[in-house]
Each structure stands twice: as structure tokens, then as C-alpha cells.
Amino acid sequence: MNAITFNNSYAALPDQFYTKQQADPAPDPKLIIANSGLATELGIDPEFLNSEAGLAMFSGHNPPQGADPLAMVYAGHQFGGWSARLGDGRALLLGEVSGYDIQLKGSGRTPYSRGGDGKSAVGPVIREYIVSEAMHVLGIPTTRALAAVTTGENVIRETRLPGAILTRVASSHIRVGTFQYFYANNDKKALQTLTDYGIQRHYPDALKAENPVQAFYTAIIKRHAKLTALWMKFGFIHGVMNTDNCQIAGETIDYGPCAFMDDFNPLKVFSSIDQKGRYAWGRQPQMAHWNLMRLGEALSPIWGADEDASVKEIQSVLDSFGTSFNNHFQTAFSQKLGLPAPNAAILETTFKTMTEEETDFTLFFSHLRRLDQDGGRAKFSALFKQTSVAEAWLELWQTARDDSGITAKDSQALIRTANPIYIPRNHRVEEAILAGQKGNYEPMHRLIEVLKNPFEQQSGAEEYEQAPQAEEVVQQTFCGT
């Protein structure tokens, strides 16, 4: 069994980028779950995860060889309002393993905690572990979870709750807000240093370009256009798309008040703090564009010598987001509908019908993939308030499919690859959280196992694909800080 050996390239940057400090050691840590599959991908011996040495690392007791724990500083727009100094208020970057960041989340107060305790309750840890791993299997770029532990102490939120720490893995923890911090402080040298680091580590091909900063920005925009389309493909609502939660590697980061839609509504919001629906499902492309606009603004001082030309070039690159997003979005939903090419008319009709009939987003498409099974058409129609509406939609869809030239068999095969049967249903995640708060992690483990194969029908897992009953519906989700 080999311990993990780290390096921390971010710690080699100037000290205004972070504050170095150790984690608060958990008084009585216990392992909730360890991700042996991810460990293997990172070249970590899975046995280490379940060892005393592994537990010591995950609970902040013993930083491994080469680790150099630090809290990163950044700023950000939160729900459109500017915050000049945020930073890792409850997280520490230990360093890198196999090119990936390893971070402890919930490890104690830092200079950026803004009056908070720097700890995490077990609920947010369970949510992030379940959802981030499910997102990975669905093919959505995301941070991942290596381990979760309880700390043996309570944290105070609305009530006393068991404390926990998540060990998070990411390509990067640099955010749009990191660039904004140095831009707002007129620190051009630090902005250049950060950009050079981001290019060398995450976008090395940009070094070959005539303007590496422009190539860097272009690549980030492409990744976020695809990421946002993938969120929407699966009915995912991030819930807190602030610029400090927008990561430059194009991965989903910070699973606070996130949720997957049940009944379809383009303006659906779950986050308890999103009072005006800024980050609703259908507004996510607009908000991603807004965040990327802020990144372009932050990069402007180092873009080029001619300020007017730089502004025009930044705007031109930013304008590419819409086209890129629309291409990914149209492709994603044509696949979900089993069509070989985008069909704007049938997609518009589909969204209109789903909204009016309040059909469950995931069940609509997962029953469409089983339309050719015995009773499949009846089960699909049962999702609608009116069977006649279901039949009318099916007729339009079948016409669109036939006109596209694809065979019914190939269409169904395409649908099956694009539509999961199982997602992290909000009520199932809530069930796992409530049980975990009482020390019972079996619902969490069972849900994670089902979500490892979301596209395959699993015997005995029928309850995990079902929509919530009226009394099970989750109306709001929370950040947990």
C-alpha cells in the first residue's frame, strides 16, 4: 500500500494568491465512503483510502508528503452583486496528484471565511458526493469526490448537525472570480502570472497561438458552452452560477443548492436564495455568457497593446458562445428525441407540450426510449394530464422521425444512449441526507450504486426512477454554509 505523494504547483505562485495553513483536525473522524474507482484512475492504491493513513489525510490530521495546504483567494459576482474578497472560506487545496487538484472541503476556518466556521455539515457533503459522481457517469464535466468522512463534532446551522469533510478532485480550482480579484485590484502583474499559469497547466495549446490570452479565453468559452448544454440536456439546475463558482477548466463545481428537475418548467428554480430566478434552468446559458463576459473584462488589461482593438476582439470571442451553445444544445436534444439532426420545430413543440402538461423531464425521455416495449406507449401517455395530448405529440414526433430518414430501430438506439433511466432525484438525495444525519449511510450507498449505471434498466431499482409523490417533492435546496 503506497501513500499519496503530492506536489502543489499553485503554492509556487506569489503569496498574494493564497494563504497557507493547516486544516483543523477532526476530533473523531469516521469514513462514510471512499471512491476506489477514482483512486485507481489517479494512481492511488485503493487500500490507502480505507487505511488509518487515508483517514488521517481526509480528516485533516496528516497532510501527505508533498502536500502544501492553502486557501485560495478570489472575488466574484454573487447573484449579480459584487464581492471584492471571497476565497476558500471552508476549503484547503492540498496539492496535485496525477495532474488533478485534491482539496479538503469543510476543513475549518480560513482568512476568507467571512465570519463562518469553515466547517461543513454532513448533508452538503452527501449531496456533493452523490451528485458529482452521478454527473461524471452521465458524461458531464465535473469535480469529483474521492472520500467523505464525519468529523465527530457538530456544526451549528439552523440546528446542530453532524460535521463532515469532503475530499474533492478537480482539474482546477481557479475560477472566473480569481481573475476578477486581481483585475479589481489593478494588479496587472498578478493577472499575467495567473493567466500564464492557467495556460501552461490547463490550455497548453494556447501557447502556440499568436495571442495566447485570446486562445485561452476562446477555449474556456467553448468548454462552458458545451458544459451548459449538457446541464440542460439532463435537467440539471446548478442553482448558484456566481462567477466564483465558474471554473476555468469547464467543470461543474460547487454543488450547493443544485437539483434535477422533476416536472418540466423552463423557469424552474430550487435554490432557497435565488429569489428572482436568476439561475433558473432556462436562464443558465444567459448566465454562463454573463460570467464569461466578466472573465473577458478581467483579461482585458493583458490582452494586447491596443485597448480599442482588444475590446473588439474580446467581444468577438464572447459572441461565439451563443453559436457554440446552440449547436451543442440542438445536438443534445435531437439525440434525446432520436433524430439524426436538429429539428427546431419539434423541439419547440416538445418543450411547449411538456410545460403545459407538467410532464416529468426525465420520465418523458426515459419512457420514450422504451416506447417499443410492451405497454410502452401507454406508460408514456400516462405521464400527461391528457392522453389525447400525448397521442398528438407522438404523431408529430413520429412524422419528424420518418421525415428525417432514420429508421425506427436506429432512432430508439439513439434515444437509449442519450436518456438515462436514473438520475439523482431530489427526494432520493434528501432521503440519503436525512438518514446520514442520523448516522445511517445505507440509503446513500444504495443510491450511488444505482447511479453508477444510469442508462441501464436495473432489476429491483424501480423506485429510483419514479417521480416523487406529492409529499416527497423537494421545493427548495440550500447551500449548507
C-alpha positions as CSV (number, residue, x, y, z in Angstrom):
1,M,0.0,0.0,0.0
2,N,1.5,3.3,-1.1
3,A,0.7,6.6,0.4
4,I,-0.2,9.5,-1.8
5,T,2.6,11.8,-2.9
6,F,1.6,15.3,-3.8
7,N,3.1,18.4,-5.4
8,N,1.4,21.8,-5.3
9,S,2.2,24.0,-8.2
10,Y,-0.2,26.7,-7.1
11,A,1.8,27.1,-3.9
12,A,4.7,28.2,-6.1
13,L,2.8,31.3,-7.2
14,P,3.3,34.6,-5.3
15,D,1.8,34.7,-1.8
16,Q,-1.0,37.2,-2.7
17,F,-2.7,34.3,-4.4
18,Y,-3.5,32.3,-1.3
19,T,-2.9,31.8,2.5
20,K,-1.1,28.7,3.6
21,Q,-2.4,27.0,6.6
22,Q,-3.3,23.6,8.0
23,A,-6.7,22.0,8.4
24,D,-8.5,21.8,11.7
25,P,-8.0,18.1,12.6
26,A,-11.3,16.3,13.1
27,P,-11.7,15.2,16.7
28,D,-13.1,11.7,16.0
29,P,-13.2,11.0,12.2
30,K,-15.1,8.1,10.7
31,L,-15.1,7.2,7.0
32,I,-18.5,7.5,5.3
33,I,-17.4,6.3,1.8
34,A,-14.3,6.2,-0.3
35,N,-14.1,6.2,-4.1
36,S,-11.8,3.3,-5.1
37,G,-12.6,3.7,-8.8
38,L,-11.4,7.3,-8.8
39,A,-8.4,6.4,-6.7
40,T,-7.3,3.9,-9.3
41,E,-7.7,6.5,-12.1
42,L,-5.4,8.8,-10.1
43,G,-2.8,6.1,-9.5
44,I,-3.7,5.9,-5.8
45,D,-3.8,2.5,-4.1
46,P,-7.5,1.9,-3.2
47,E,-6.4,0.2,0.0
48,F,-4.9,3.6,1.1
49,L,-8.4,5.1,1.1
50,N,-9.6,2.7,3.8
51,S,-6.4,2.8,5.9
52,E,-5.7,4.8,9.0
53,A,-3.3,6.9,6.9
54,G,-6.1,7.6,4.4
55,L,-8.5,8.6,7.2
56,A,-5.8,10.9,8.7
57,M,-5.5,12.7,5.3
58,F,-9.2,13.0,4.6
59,S,-9.9,14.4,8.1
60,G,-7.1,17.0,8.2
61,H,-4.8,15.2,10.6
62,N,-1.8,14.4,8.5
63,P,-1.1,16.2,5.1
64,P,0.8,13.6,3.0
65,Q,4.2,14.0,1.6
66,G,4.5,16.9,-0.9
67,A,1.1,18.5,0.2
68,D,1.2,22.2,0.9
69,P,-2.3,23.2,2.2
70,L,-3.6,26.6,1.2
71,A,-6.8,28.6,0.9
72,M,-7.1,30.3,-2.5
73,V,-8.2,34.0,-2.7
74,Y,-10.7,35.2,-5.2
75,A,-13.6,37.6,-5.7
76,G,-16.9,37.3,-7.5
77,H,-20.3,38.4,-8.5
78,Q,-22.8,36.7,-6.3
79,F,-26.3,36.9,-7.8
80,G,-25.1,39.9,-9.8
81,G,-23.7,41.7,-6.7
82,W,-20.0,42.4,-6.5
83,S,-17.9,40.9,-3.6
84,A,-14.4,42.2,-3.7
85,R,-12.9,39.4,-1.5
86,L,-14.2,35.9,-1.2
87,G,-11.8,33.0,-1.3
88,D,-11.9,29.5,0.1
89,G,-13.8,30.0,3.3
90,R,-14.1,26.3,4.2
91,A,-11.7,24.5,1.9
92,L,-7.9,23.9,1.6
93,L,-6.1,22.9,-1.6
94,L,-3.6,20.1,-0.5
95,G,-1.9,19.9,-3.9
96,E,-2.0,17.8,-7.0
97,V,-1.9,14.1,-7.8
98,S,-1.6,12.9,-11.4
99,G,-2.3,16.4,-12.5
100,Y,-5.5,16.8,-10.6
101,D,-6.2,19.1,-7.6
102,I,-7.1,17.4,-4.3
103,Q,-9.0,19.7,-1.9
104,L,-10.5,19.2,1.6
105,K,-13.9,20.9,1.8
106,G,-15.2,21.6,5.3
107,S,-11.8,21.6,6.9
108,G,-12.1,24.7,9.1
109,R,-11.9,28.5,9.2
110,T,-9.6,30.4,6.9
111,P,-8.9,34.2,6.4
112,Y,-11.7,34.1,3.8
113,S,-14.5,32.5,6.0
114,R,-16.2,35.9,6.4
115,G,-17.4,35.1,9.9
116,G,-18.3,31.5,9.2
117,D,-17.0,28.4,11.0
118,G,-15.3,26.9,7.9
119,K,-16.9,23.6,8.5
120,S,-19.5,21.5,6.6
121,A,-22.5,19.6,7.8
122,V,-22.9,16.1,6.7
123,G,-25.8,16.9,4.4
124,P,-23.9,19.1,1.8
125,V,-21.1,16.5,1.8
126,I,-23.6,13.7,1.0
127,R,-25.2,15.8,-1.7
128,E,-22.0,16.7,-3.4
129,Y,-20.7,13.2,-3.3
130,I,-23.8,11.7,-4.8
131,V,-24.5,14.4,-7.4
132,S,-20.9,15.0,-8.6
133,E,-20.3,11.3,-9.1
134,A,-23.6,10.9,-10.9
135,M,-22.7,13.8,-13.2
136,H,-19.4,12.2,-14.1
137,V,-21.2,8.9,-15.2
138,L,-23.7,11.0,-17.2
139,G,-20.7,12.4,-19.1
140,I,-20.9,15.9,-17.7
141,P,-17.5,17.5,-16.9
142,T,-17.4,17.9,-13.1
143,T,-15.3,17.9,-10.0
144,R,-15.4,14.5,-8.3
145,A,-15.5,13.1,-4.8
146,L,-12.6,10.9,-3.5
147,A,-13.9,10.4,0.0
148,A,-16.3,11.6,2.7
149,V,-15.7,11.5,6.4
150,T,-17.6,12.6,9.5
151,T,-15.6,14.7,11.9
152,G,-17.0,13.6,15.3
153,E,-18.2,17.2,16.1
154,N,-21.4,19.1,15.4
155,V,-21.8,22.3,13.4
156,I,-24.4,24.9,14.0
157,R,-26.7,25.8,11.2
158,E,-30.4,26.1,11.9
159,T,-29.9,23.2,14.3
160,R,-26.9,21.1,15.5
161,L,-25.8,18.8,12.7
162,P,-23.0,16.3,12.4
163,G,-19.9,17.7,10.8
164,A,-18.2,16.2,7.7
165,I,-15.4,16.8,5.2
166,L,-15.4,16.0,1.5
167,T,-12.2,15.3,-0.4
168,R,-12.8,16.8,-3.8
169,V,-10.9,16.2,-7.0
170,A,-10.8,18.8,-9.9
171,S,-8.8,19.6,-12.9
172,S,-8.6,23.1,-11.4
173,H,-10.0,25.3,-8.6
174,I,-9.2,28.5,-10.4
175,R,-12.4,30.5,-11.1
176,V,-13.5,33.5,-13.1
177,G,-13.6,35.2,-9.7
178,T,-9.8,34.5,-9.3
179,F,-9.1,36.7,-12.3
180,Q,-11.6,39.3,-11.1
181,Y,-9.8,39.6,-7.8
182,F,-6.6,40.7,-9.4
183,Y,-8.4,42.8,-12.1
184,A,-10.3,44.7,-9.4
185,N,-7.1,45.3,-7.5
186,N,-5.4,46.7,-10.6
187,D,-2.6,44.1,-10.2
188,K,-1.7,43.5,-13.9
189,K,1.4,41.6,-12.9
190,A,-0.5,39.1,-10.9
191,L,-3.2,38.8,-13.6
192,Q,-0.5,37.9,-16.1
193,T,1.0,35.4,-13.7
194,L,-2.3,33.7,-13.1
195,T,-3.1,33.6,-16.9
196,D,0.3,32.2,-17.7
197,Y,-0.2,29.5,-15.0
198,G,-3.7,28.7,-16.3
199,I,-2.5,28.4,-19.9
200,Q,0.6,26.3,-19.0
201,R,-1.4,23.9,-16.8
202,H,-4.8,23.7,-18.4
203,Y,-4.6,25.0,-22.0
204,P,-1.0,24.5,-23.2
205,D,-2.1,24.6,-26.9
206,A,-2.8,28.3,-26.4
207,L,1.0,28.9,-26.2
208,K,1.2,28.2,-29.9
209,A,-1.3,30.9,-30.8
210,E,-0.3,34.4,-31.9
211,N,-2.2,35.8,-28.9
212,P,-2.2,33.1,-26.1
213,V,-4.6,35.1,-23.9
214,Q,-7.2,35.2,-26.7
215,A,-6.7,31.4,-27.4
216,F,-7.1,30.8,-23.7
217,Y,-10.3,32.7,-23.5
218,T,-11.7,31.1,-26.6
219,A,-11.0,27.6,-25.2
220,I,-12.7,28.4,-21.9
221,I,-15.8,29.7,-23.8
222,K,-16.0,26.6,-25.9
223,R,-15.9,24.4,-22.8
224,H,-18.6,26.3,-21.0
225,A,-20.9,26.4,-24.0
226,K,-20.7,22.6,-24.0
227,L,-21.0,22.3,-20.3
228,T,-24.1,24.4,-20.0
229,A,-25.8,22.5,-22.8
230,L,-25.0,19.2,-21.0
231,W,-26.5,20.6,-17.8
232,M,-29.7,21.3,-19.7
233,K,-29.7,18.0,-21.5
234,F,-30.2,16.2,-18.2
235,G,-32.5,18.7,-16.5
236,F,-29.8,19.9,-14.1
237,I,-30.0,23.3,-12.4
238,H,-26.7,24.5,-10.8
239,G,-28.5,26.9,-8.6
240,V,-25.6,29.3,-7.8
241,M,-23.9,30.2,-11.0
242,N,-21.9,33.0,-9.4
243,T,-18.6,34.0,-11.0
244,D,-16.7,32.5,-8.1
245,N,-18.4,29.2,-9.0
246,C,-17.4,29.3,-12.6
247,Q,-14.3,27.3,-13.1
248,I,-11.8,27.9,-15.9
249,A,-11.4,24.2,-16.8
250,G,-15.0,24.0,-17.8
251,E,-16.1,21.6,-15.0
252,T,-19.2,21.8,-12.8
253,I,-18.0,23.0,-9.4
254,D,-19.7,23.8,-6.0
255,Y,-22.8,21.6,-5.6
256,G,-24.7,23.7,-3.1
257,P,-28.4,24.3,-3.9
258,C,-28.2,22.2,-7.1
259,A,-31.1,20.0,-8.2
260,F,-32.5,18.0,-11.2
261,M,-35.9,19.0,-12.5
262,D,-39.0,16.8,-11.8
263,D,-41.9,18.4,-13.7
264,F,-40.6,20.3,-16.6
265,N,-40.6,24.1,-16.3
266,P,-38.0,26.2,-18.2
267,L,-38.1,28.8,-15.3
268,K,-37.7,26.2,-12.5
269,V,-35.6,27.2,-9.5
270,F,-34.8,25.2,-6.4
271,S,-32.2,27.4,-4.6
272,S,-33.6,29.0,-1.5
273,I,-31.5,32.1,-2.1
274,D,-32.4,32.6,-5.8
275,Q,-35.4,34.7,-5.0
276,K,-35.7,36.2,-8.5
277,G,-35.0,33.1,-10.6
278,R,-31.6,34.4,-11.9
279,Y,-30.3,30.8,-12.3
280,A,-33.4,29.0,-13.5
281,W,-32.9,26.0,-15.8
282,G,-33.7,28.1,-19.0
283,R,-31.6,31.1,-18.0
284,Q,-28.4,29.1,-17.5
285,P,-27.0,29.9,-21.0
286,Q,-27.6,33.6,-20.4
287,M,-25.8,33.5,-17.0
288,A,-22.9,31.5,-18.4
289,H,-22.5,34.1,-21.1
290,W,-22.6,36.9,-18.4
291,N,-19.9,35.1,-16.3
292,L,-17.7,34.7,-19.4
293,M,-18.2,38.4,-20.2
294,R,-16.8,39.2,-16.7
295,L,-13.8,36.9,-17.5
296,G,-13.1,38.8,-20.7
297,E,-13.3,42.1,-18.8
298,A,-10.8,40.8,-16.3
299,L,-8.4,39.6,-19.1
300,S,-8.6,42.9,-20.9
301,P,-5.5,44.6,-19.3
302,I,-3.2,41.9,-20.6
303,W,-4.9,41.1,-23.9
304,G,-2.9,43.5,-26.1
305,A,-1.3,46.9,-26.5
306,D,-4.2,48.4,-28.4
307,E,-7.1,48.9,-26.0
308,D,-9.8,49.5,-28.6
309,A,-8.7,46.5,-30.6
310,S,-8.7,44.4,-27.5
311,V,-12.2,45.3,-26.6
312,K,-13.4,44.3,-30.1
313,E,-11.5,41.0,-30.1
314,I,-12.9,40.1,-26.7
315,Q,-16.4,40.9,-27.8
316,S,-15.9,38.8,-31.0
317,V,-14.7,35.8,-29.0
318,L,-17.6,36.2,-26.5
319,D,-20.1,36.3,-29.3
320,S,-19.0,32.8,-30.3
321,F,-20.6,31.4,-27.1
322,G,-24.2,31.7,-28.4
323,T,-23.4,29.8,-31.6
324,S,-21.4,27.1,-29.8
325,F,-24.0,26.7,-27.1
326,N,-26.9,26.4,-29.6
327,N,-25.0,23.8,-31.6
328,H,-24.4,21.7,-28.5
329,F,-28.0,22.2,-27.2
330,Q,-29.7,21.4,-30.5
331,T,-27.5,18.3,-31.0
332,A,-28.1,17.1,-27.4
333,F,-31.9,17.3,-27.8
334,S,-32.0,15.9,-31.2
335,Q,-30.3,12.8,-29.8
336,K,-32.7,12.8,-26.9
337,L,-35.6,12.7,-29.4
338,G,-33.9,10.1,-31.6
339,L,-33.4,12.4,-34.6
340,P,-30.2,12.4,-36.7
341,A,-30.2,16.2,-37.0
342,P,-31.7,19.2,-35.1
343,N,-35.3,19.9,-35.7
344,A,-36.3,23.3,-34.2
345,A,-40.0,22.9,-34.8
346,I,-40.4,19.5,-33.0
347,L,-38.2,20.7,-30.1
348,E,-40.2,23.9,-29.6
349,T,-43.4,21.8,-29.6
350,T,-41.9,19.3,-27.2
351,F,-40.9,22.0,-24.7
352,K,-44.3,23.7,-25.0
353,T,-46.2,20.4,-24.5
354,M,-44.0,19.3,-21.6
355,T,-44.6,22.7,-19.9
356,E,-48.3,22.7,-20.3
357,E,-48.7,19.1,-19.3
358,E,-46.2,19.3,-16.5
359,T,-44.6,16.1,-17.5
360,D,-41.6,14.8,-15.6
361,F,-38.5,15.7,-17.6
362,T,-36.5,12.5,-17.1
363,L,-39.5,10.2,-17.3
364,F,-40.7,11.8,-20.6
365,F,-37.4,10.8,-22.3
366,S,-36.8,7.5,-20.4
367,H,-40.3,6.3,-21.4
368,L,-39.7,7.5,-24.9
369,R,-36.7,5.2,-25.1
370,R,-38.9,2.3,-24.1
371,L,-41.7,3.1,-26.5
372,D,-41.1,-0.1,-28.4
373,Q,-41.6,-2.3,-25.3
374,D,-44.9,-3.9,-24.4
375,G,-47.1,-1.3,-22.9
376,G,-44.5,1.4,-23.6
377,R,-46.9,3.7,-25.4
378,A,-49.5,3.6,-22.6
379,K,-46.8,4.3,-20.0
380,F,-45.6,7.3,-22.0
381,S,-49.1,8.6,-22.3
382,A,-49.7,8.2,-18.6
383,L,-47.2,11.0,-18.0
384,F,-49.6,13.5,-19.5
385,K,-52.6,15.1,-17.9
386,Q,-54.5,14.4,-21.2
387,T,-53.9,11.2,-23.2
388,S,-55.1,13.0,-26.3
389,V,-52.2,15.5,-26.0
390,A,-49.7,12.6,-25.7
391,E,-51.1,10.9,-28.8
392,A,-50.9,14.2,-30.7
393,W,-47.3,14.8,-29.7
394,L,-46.4,11.2,-30.6
395,E,-47.9,11.6,-34.1
396,L,-45.9,14.8,-34.7
397,W,-42.7,13.2,-33.3
398,Q,-43.1,10.1,-35.5
399,T,-43.6,12.3,-38.6
400,A,-40.5,14.3,-37.8
401,R,-38.6,11.0,-37.3
402,D,-39.8,9.5,-40.5
403,D,-39.1,12.7,-42.4
404,S,-35.5,12.7,-41.1
405,G,-34.8,9.4,-42.8
406,I,-33.7,7.5,-39.7
407,T,-35.2,4.0,-39.1
408,A,-37.4,3.5,-36.0
409,K,-34.8,0.9,-34.8
410,D,-31.9,3.3,-35.1
411,S,-33.9,6.1,-33.6
412,Q,-34.6,4.1,-30.5
413,A,-31.0,3.1,-30.2
414,L,-30.0,6.8,-30.3
415,I,-32.6,7.7,-27.7
416,R,-31.3,5.0,-25.4
417,T,-27.8,6.4,-25.5
418,A,-28.9,9.9,-24.7
419,N,-31.5,9.4,-22.0
420,P,-30.8,8.0,-18.5
421,I,-33.4,6.0,-16.6
422,Y,-31.9,7.0,-13.2
423,I,-30.8,10.5,-12.1
424,P,-30.1,11.8,-8.5
425,R,-33.8,12.5,-7.8
426,N,-34.1,15.3,-5.3
427,H,-36.2,13.3,-2.9
428,R,-33.8,10.4,-3.0
429,V,-30.9,12.7,-2.3
430,E,-32.9,14.2,0.5
431,E,-33.6,10.7,1.9
432,A,-29.9,9.9,1.9
433,I,-29.1,13.2,3.7
434,L,-31.8,12.7,6.4
435,A,-30.6,9.2,7.0
436,G,-26.9,10.3,7.1
437,Q,-27.7,13.0,9.6
438,K,-28.7,10.1,11.9
439,G,-25.6,8.0,11.1
440,N,-27.3,5.7,8.6
441,Y,-25.4,5.8,5.2
442,E,-27.1,2.8,3.6
443,P,-29.5,5.0,1.5
444,M,-26.6,7.0,0.3
445,H,-24.6,3.9,-0.7
446,R,-27.6,2.3,-2.4
447,L,-28.3,5.4,-4.4
448,I,-24.7,5.7,-5.5
449,E,-24.7,2.1,-6.7
450,V,-27.8,2.6,-8.8
451,L,-26.4,5.8,-10.3
452,K,-23.3,4.0,-11.5
453,N,-25.3,2.6,-14.4
454,P,-27.9,5.3,-15.2
455,F,-28.6,4.2,-18.8
456,E,-29.3,0.5,-18.0
457,Q,-32.5,-0.9,-16.6
458,Q,-31.7,-2.4,-13.2
459,S,-33.8,-5.1,-11.6
460,G,-35.1,-4.1,-8.2
461,A,-34.3,-0.4,-8.7
462,E,-37.7,0.7,-9.9
463,E,-38.2,3.1,-7.0
464,Y,-35.2,5.1,-8.1
465,E,-36.6,6.0,-11.4
466,Q,-40.0,7.1,-10.1
467,A,-41.0,10.7,-9.8
468,P,-41.7,11.8,-6.2
469,Q,-45.1,11.5,-4.6
470,A,-46.7,14.8,-3.7
471,E,-45.5,14.6,-0.1
472,E,-41.9,13.8,-1.3
473,V,-41.5,16.8,-3.6
474,V,-38.4,18.9,-2.7
475,Q,-39.4,22.5,-3.2
476,Q,-36.1,24.1,-2.1
477,T,-32.4,23.3,-1.8
478,F,-29.8,25.0,0.3
479,C,-26.2,26.0,0.2
480,G,-25.3,24.5,3.6
481,T,-22.8,27.2,4.6
